[in-house]
Amino acid sequence: MTGEWKRNRKLYIWLLADLAALAFFLLGRHSRWLMNGFTTYVTEPLKRGVASICYLTEISVAEIIYVALPAVVILCLGAGIRKLVESRRRWRLLWKGILGTACTVLTIYVGMCLLWGVNYYTDTFQDRSGLYGRGATVEELEQLTAYFAENLSACSGDVRRDERGIFAENRADIFAAAPGIYQGIYEEFPFLEKEDRVPKAFSNSRVLSAMDFTGFYFPFTGETNLNVDCPAAFLPATIVHELGHQRGIASEQACNFLAVVVSIASDDPVYRYSGWLMGYTHLGNALYRADPERWQAIRDTLPETVVQDIRYNNAYWQSFESPVNDAAQNAYDAFLKNYGDENGVESYGMVVDLLIDYYL
């Protein structure tokens, strides 16, 4: 045992450090006070520091990592097999390779836990805002859906459209407006105040679409990454959603709520339209499940341009329905539940409860 420790001393120390960090997370997550302090004084400053470096370039560092990682794995695997074949002490070399691989995988997992997973155990957006969401009668749901449809219709002419009548605002302009978009909500929710940067466009966005992702926040680099292949009408509100995650808000329902409310509160007509559109979509889907006839009556009041945006968006995502899409969503559902979000991906529909609470 002593000889084994000496041969792989660094790997064993690495493994013990990983296990100690994982134990801190698994035990510490039961203390709200500890998790609040850890995120406030450790992980958030660390992510801001890393982000300040990564945002020196417009290229997504997260995307570079995703692209490079498989290549690195293949090269390391090939080099390991070659050494294994040439070595006279194959079992020792094999064990060292297994130990190194285990340490690497565990480090990535622990890093995700400490940089992002901890946010599921801090004070939530609901705790800090006093909005917890509530159920609604069908009449209340109908009332709010009609309110959103009315405002959506009123601002539908404030955005540029193509010859088909579909939303055609310049994506670069949408990205450029992002850093100041939260300012209209700071007075109401001062804990959200934070300096924002222009989000990153994910160049291989078609891959994100195949996985049913409109964007993601990457905690290892502190970057907000957006899908720029999917229809642009929802892009502004999606940017607001991901900037919510950048503020340490883990809940998907809270970030969807912010995507709607922050966009509507902004001075930018493009973001306002996207916010009303996203809010109407969530409310309309809920109303349709509750009472299709009431939903249809409100849907019939929408101008053709809005209907075109909705149809275009639906058709785009329907084209990606496949086992790969389902597998990606199942994996993300498991990821959310692993960190204590019992509703998993279903929590995306719970934004309706927050909207009801906020507006009614």
C-alpha positions in Angstrom: 0.0 0.0 0.0 2.9 2.3 0.8 4.5 1.6 -2.6 1.2 2.3 -4.3 0.7 5.6 -2.5 4.2 6.7 -3.5 3.7 5.8 -7.1 0.4 7.7 -7.5 0.7 10.1 -4.6 -0.4 13.2 -6.6 -3.5 11.3 -8.0 -4.5 10.2 -4.6 -4.2 13.7 -3.1 -6.2 15.0 -6.1 -8.9 12.3 -5.4 -9.0 13.1 -1.7 -9.4 16.9 -2.5 -12.3 16.1 -4.8 -14.0 13.9 -2.2 -13.5 16.6 0.5 -15.0 19.3 -1.8 -17.9 17.0 -2.7 -18.5 16.2 1.0 -18.6 20.0 1.7 -21.3 20.4 -0.9 -23.4 17.4 0.1 -23.3 18.3 3.7 -23.3 22.1 3.4 -26.3 22.2 1.1 -28.5 21.6 4.2 -27.5 24.9 5.6 -29.1 27.9 3.8 -26.8 30.3 5.7 -23.6 28.4 4.6 -24.7 28.3 1.0 -25.6 32.0 0.9 -22.2 32.9 2.3 -20.4 30.5 0.0 -22.0 31.9 -3.2 -21.7 35.5 -2.0 -18.1 35.5 -1.0 -16.6 32.6 -3.0 -18.3 31.4 -6.2 -19.9 34.6 -7.5 -16.7 36.7 -7.2 -14.8 33.8 -8.8 -17.2 33.5 -11.7 -17.2 37.3 -12.2 -13.4 37.2 -12.3 -13.2 34.4 -14.9 -16.0 36.0 -16.9 -14.1 39.3 -17.1 -11.4 37.4 -18.9 -13.6 35.3 -21.1 -15.6 38.3 -22.2 -12.4 39.9 -23.7 -13.4 37.9 -26.8 -16.7 37.7 -28.6 -16.1 34.0 -29.2 -17.8 31.7 -26.8 -15.1 30.1 -24.6 -17.7 27.6 -23.5 -18.2 26.5 -27.1 -14.4 26.1 -27.6 -14.3 23.9 -24.5 -17.3 21.8 -25.8 -15.6 21.4 -29.2 -12.1 20.7 -27.8 -13.1 18.4 -25.0 -14.0 15.3 -27.2 -10.8 15.8 -29.2 -8.7 15.9 -26.0 -10.4 12.8 -24.7 -9.7 10.9 -28.0 -6.1 12.0 -28.0 -5.5 11.0 -24.4 -7.3 7.7 -24.9 -5.1 6.9 -27.9 -1.9 7.9 -26.1 -3.0 5.8 -23.1 -3.6 2.7 -25.2 -0.3 3.1 -27.0 1.6 3.3 -23.7 -0.4 0.4 -22.3 0.6 -1.8 -25.3 4.3 -0.8 -25.0 4.6 -1.0 -21.2 5.8 -4.0 -19.3 3.8 -3.0 -16.3 0.4 -2.8 -17.9 -1.7 -3.3 -14.8 0.0 -0.5 -12.9 -0.4 1.8 -15.9 -4.0 0.8 -16.4 -4.8 1.5 -12.7 -3.1 4.9 -13.0 -5.2 5.7 -16.1 -8.4 4.7 -14.4 -7.5 6.7 -11.3 -6.6 9.8 -13.4 -9.8 9.5 -15.4 -11.9 9.2 -12.2 -10.2 12.3 -10.8 -10.8 14.3 -13.9 -14.5 13.3 -14.1 -15.0 13.9 -10.4 -13.4 17.3 -10.6 -15.7 18.4 -13.4 -18.7 17.2 -11.4 -17.5 18.8 -8.2 -16.9 22.0 -10.1 -20.4 22.0 -11.4 -21.7 21.4 -7.9 -19.7 24.3 -6.3 -20.1 26.8 -9.2 -23.7 26.2 -10.0 -25.4 23.5 -7.9 -25.0 25.6 -4.7 -27.4 28.1 -6.2 -30.3 25.6 -5.8 -29.8 25.8 -2.0 -29.4 29.6 -1.4 -32.2 32.1 -0.9 -34.5 31.8 -3.9 -35.9 34.5 -6.1 -39.2 33.9 -4.4 -37.7 34.3 -1.0 -36.0 37.6 -1.9 -38.9 39.1 -4.0 -41.9 37.9 -1.9 -43.5 36.4 -5.0 -44.2 32.7 -4.5 -46.8 32.1 -7.2 -50.3 31.0 -6.7 -52.9 28.9 -8.4 -55.7 30.7 -10.4 -59.2 30.1 -11.4 -59.9 29.6 -15.1 -61.5 33.1 -15.1 -58.3 34.7 -13.7 -56.2 32.8 -16.2 -58.5 34.0 -19.0 -58.3 37.5 -17.7 -54.5 37.6 -17.7 -54.1 35.9 -21.0 -56.5 38.4 -22.6 -54.4 41.2 -21.0 -51.2 39.9 -22.5 -52.9 39.3 -25.9 -54.1 42.9 -26.0 -50.7 44.3 -25.2 -49.0 41.9 -27.6 -51.3 43.0 -30.4 -50.7 46.7 -29.6 -47.0 46.4 -29.9 -46.8 44.0 -32.8 -46.3 46.8 -35.2 -43.3 48.2 -33.3 -40.8 45.6 -34.7 -39.4 45.1 -38.2 -40.8 42.2 -40.2 -39.9 40.5 -43.5 -42.0 40.1 -46.6 -43.9 37.2 -44.9 -44.8 39.4 -41.9 -42.4 37.5 -39.6 -40.3 39.1 -36.9 -37.0 40.3 -38.6 -35.1 42.4 -36.1 -31.3 42.3 -36.4 -29.9 39.8 -34.0 -26.7 41.9 -33.5 -28.9 44.9 -32.3 -30.7 42.6 -29.9 -27.5 41.4 -28.4 -26.1 44.9 -28.2 -29.1 46.1 -26.2 -28.8 43.3 -23.6 -26.4 45.0 -21.1 -28.9 47.6 -20.0 -32.0 45.6 -20.2 -32.4 44.9 -16.5 -32.2 48.5 -15.4 -36.0 49.0 -15.6 -36.6 46.5 -12.9 -33.9 47.4 -10.3 -36.1 49.7 -8.3 -38.6 46.9 -7.8 -36.1 44.1 -7.4 -32.8 45.8 -6.2 -31.1 42.4 -5.5 -31.0 41.8 -9.2 -28.7 44.8 -9.9 -25.5 43.6 -11.6 -23.2 44.7 -14.4 -24.1 42.8 -17.6 -22.1 42.2 -20.8 -23.1 41.4 -24.3 -24.1 37.7 -24.4 -22.2 35.2 -26.7 -23.7 33.8 -29.8 -23.2 30.0 -30.0 -21.9 29.5 -33.6 -23.0 25.8 -33.7 -26.5 26.7 -32.7 -28.0 24.0 -34.8 -26.7 21.5 -32.3 -28.4 23.4 -29.5 -31.7 23.3 -31.5 -31.3 19.5 -31.9 -31.0 19.3 -28.1 -34.0 21.7 -27.6 -32.0 24.4 -26.1 -32.5 28.1 -26.8 -29.5 29.1 -24.7 -27.5 28.3 -21.6 -25.3 29.8 -18.9 -21.9 28.2 -18.5 -20.7 28.6 -14.9 -17.1 27.5 -15.6 -16.6 30.6 -17.8 -19.4 32.8 -16.5 -20.7 33.2 -20.0 -24.3 33.6 -21.3 -24.6 31.6 -24.6 -27.5 32.0 -27.0 -28.9 29.9 -29.8 -28.9 32.1 -32.9 -30.4 29.6 -35.3 -33.9 29.4 -33.9 -36.6 32.1 -34.7 -35.5 35.5 -33.3 -38.9 36.6 -31.9 -38.2 34.9 -28.6 -34.4 35.8 -28.6 -34.7 39.0 -26.5 -36.7 37.4 -23.8 -34.4 34.3 -23.8 -31.4 36.6 -23.3 -33.2 38.1 -20.3 -33.8 34.5 -19.0 -30.1 33.6 -19.3 -29.0 36.8 -17.7 -31.2 35.8 -14.8 -29.1 32.6 -14.4 -26.0 34.8 -14.6 -27.3 36.5 -11.4 -27.2 33.2 -9.6 -30.9 32.4 -9.9 -31.1 28.7 -10.5 -34.9 28.3 -10.9 -36.1 28.0 -14.4 -39.5 29.2 -13.5 -38.1 32.3 -11.9 -35.9 33.1 -14.9 -38.8 32.6 -17.2 -40.8 35.0 -15.1 -38.0 37.5 -15.3 -37.7 37.0 -19.0 -41.3 38.3 -19.3 -41.4 41.0 -16.6 -37.9 42.5 -17.3 -38.5 42.6 -21.1 -41.9 44.3 -20.7 -40.4 46.8 -18.3 -37.6 47.8 -20.7 -37.6 50.9 -23.0 -36.6 48.7 -25.9 -39.7 48.0 -28.2 -38.1 44.8 -29.5 -37.6 43.4 -26.0 -41.1 44.5 -24.9 -42.6 42.6 -27.9 -40.6 39.5 -27.1 -41.7 39.7 -23.4 -45.4 40.0 -24.2 -45.0 37.2 -26.7 -43.3 34.9 -24.3 -45.8 35.7 -21.5 -48.7 35.2 -23.8 -47.3 31.8 -24.9 -47.0 30.5 -21.3 -50.4 31.8 -20.3 -52.1 30.7 -23.5 -50.7 27.2 -23.2 -52.1 27.0 -19.7 -55.4 28.3 -20.7 -55.7 25.9 -23.6 -55.2 23.0 -21.3 -57.8 24.4 -19.0 -60.4 25.6 -21.5 -59.7 25.4 -25.3 -62.8 27.4 -26.2 -61.7 30.4 -24.0 -58.2 30.1 -25.4 -59.6 30.1 -29.0 -61.6 33.3 -28.4 -58.5 35.1 -27.3 -56.3 33.7 -30.0 -58.7 35.0 -32.6 -58.0 38.5 -31.4 -54.4 38.4 -32.3 -53.2 40.1 -35.5 -51.9 37.8 -38.3 -48.3 39.0 -37.7 -48.3 37.6 -34.2 -49.9 34.4 -35.3 -47.2 34.1 -38.0 -44.4 34.5 -35.4 -46.0 31.8 -33.2 -46.5 29.4 -36.2 -43.0 30.0 -37.5 -41.5 29.2 -34.1 -43.6 26.1 -33.6 -42.7 24.8 -37.0 -39.0 25.3 -36.4 -39.0 23.3 -33.1 -41.2 20.6 -34.5 -38.6 19.9 -37.2 -36.2 18.9 -34.5 -38.4 16.3 -32.7 -36.4 13.1 -32.5 -35.0 10.6 -30.1 -31.9 12.9 -29.7 -34.1 15.7 -28.7 -35.9 13.6 -26.2 -32.7 12.2 -24.7 -31.3 15.7 -24.3 -34.4 16.9 -22.5 -34.5 13.7 -20.3 -30.8 14.3 -19.3 -31.5 18.0 -18.5 -34.6 16.9 -16.5 -32.4 14.5 -14.5 -29.8 17.3 -14.0 -32.4 19.7 -12.5 -33.9 17.0 -10.2 -30.4 16.0 -9.1 -30.0 19.5 -7.6 -33.4 19.5 -5.8 -35.7 20.9 -8.5 -38.4 18.3 -8.0 -40.4 19.5 -11.0 -37.5 19.1 -13.4 -38.2 20.6 -16.8 -41.9 20.8 -15.9 -41.0 23.8 -13.8 -41.0 25.8 -17.0 -44.8 25.8 -16.9 -44.9 27.0 -13.3 -44.0 30.5 -14.5 -47.8 31.0 -14.9 -48.2 30.9 -11.1 -45.7 33.7 -10.7 -47.3 35.8 -13.4 -50.7 35.4 -11.8 -49.3 36.4 -8.4 -47.5 39.4 -9.9 -50.2 40.8 -12.1 -53.4 39.8 -10.3 
